[in-house]
Amino acid sequence: MKSKKNKLSNRERDDQLNYLFKSVYELSQELRMTRSLFENYIIWKKDVKKFTKHLQYEEAKRKSEAREAEQTTGSGAPKTDS
């Protein structure tokens, strides 16, 4: 009987899922608003070109770091001496 007491009912599970979906939706709305405010601030400060150049530099840096990490891990195959 104890196992049944700990088990959630379908209604409780649905309520928890609805709460989770609502929270995720609200978080995404906040993120969109923040992004919009940030984009408007960049435009207002007239730093669009400088910011775009910075983003391109950061993207290139991330890609090169990913390549280096991939090369250090290797293919996983053992090396053979010829």
C-alpha positions as CSV (number, residue, x, y, z in Angstrom):
1,M,0.0,0.0,0.0
2,K,2.9,2.4,0.6
3,S,3.9,2.4,-3.1
4,K,0.4,3.6,-4.1
5,K,0.7,6.5,-1.6
6,N,3.8,7.9,-3.3
7,K,2.4,7.4,-6.8
8,L,1.1,10.6,-8.5
9,S,-2.3,10.7,-9.9
10,N,-2.9,11.6,-13.5
11,R,-4.4,14.9,-12.5
12,E,-1.4,15.8,-10.3
13,R,1.0,14.8,-13.0
14,D,-0.9,16.9,-15.6
15,D,-0.9,19.9,-13.2
16,Q,2.9,19.6,-12.7
17,L,3.4,19.4,-16.5
18,N,1.2,22.4,-17.1
19,Y,3.1,24.3,-14.5
20,L,6.4,23.3,-16.1
21,F,5.2,24.3,-19.6
22,K,3.9,27.7,-18.3
23,S,7.2,28.4,-16.6
24,V,9.2,27.5,-19.7
25,Y,6.9,29.7,-21.8
26,E,7.3,32.7,-19.4
27,L,11.0,32.2,-19.4
28,S,11.1,32.3,-23.2
29,Q,9.1,35.5,-23.2
30,E,11.5,37.1,-20.8
31,L,14.4,36.0,-23.0
32,R,12.8,37.5,-26.1
33,M,12.1,40.8,-24.3
34,T,15.7,40.9,-23.1
35,R,17.0,40.2,-26.5
36,S,14.8,42.9,-28.0
37,L,16.0,45.4,-25.4
38,F,19.6,44.5,-26.0
39,E,19.2,44.8,-29.8
40,N,17.5,48.2,-29.4
41,Y,20.3,49.4,-27.1
42,I,23.0,48.4,-29.6
43,I,21.2,50.2,-32.4
44,W,20.7,53.2,-30.1
45,K,24.4,53.4,-29.2
46,K,25.3,53.0,-32.9
47,D,27.7,50.1,-32.2
48,V,26.1,47.7,-34.6
49,K,29.2,47.2,-36.8
50,K,31.6,47.0,-33.8
51,F,29.2,44.5,-32.1
52,T,28.8,42.4,-35.2
53,K,32.6,42.3,-35.7
54,H,32.9,41.2,-32.0
55,L,30.3,38.4,-32.5
56,Q,32.1,37.1,-35.6
57,Y,35.4,37.0,-33.7
58,E,33.8,35.1,-30.9
59,E,32.2,32.6,-33.3
60,A,35.5,32.0,-35.0
61,K,37.1,31.5,-31.6
62,R,34.5,29.0,-30.5
63,K,34.9,27.1,-33.8
64,S,38.6,26.9,-33.5
65,E,38.4,25.8,-29.9
66,A,35.9,23.1,-30.9
67,R,38.3,21.9,-33.6
68,E,41.2,21.8,-31.2
69,A,39.1,19.8,-28.7
70,E,38.1,17.4,-31.4
71,Q,41.7,16.9,-32.5
72,T,42.9,16.2,-29.0
73,T,40.3,13.6,-28.4
74,G,41.1,12.0,-31.8
75,S,39.2,9.3,-33.6
76,G,39.4,6.8,-30.7
77,A,41.2,4.3,-32.9
78,P,44.4,2.9,-31.4
79,K,47.6,4.2,-33.1
80,T,49.7,1.6,-34.9
81,D,53.4,2.0,-35.4
82,S,54.5,1.3,-39.0
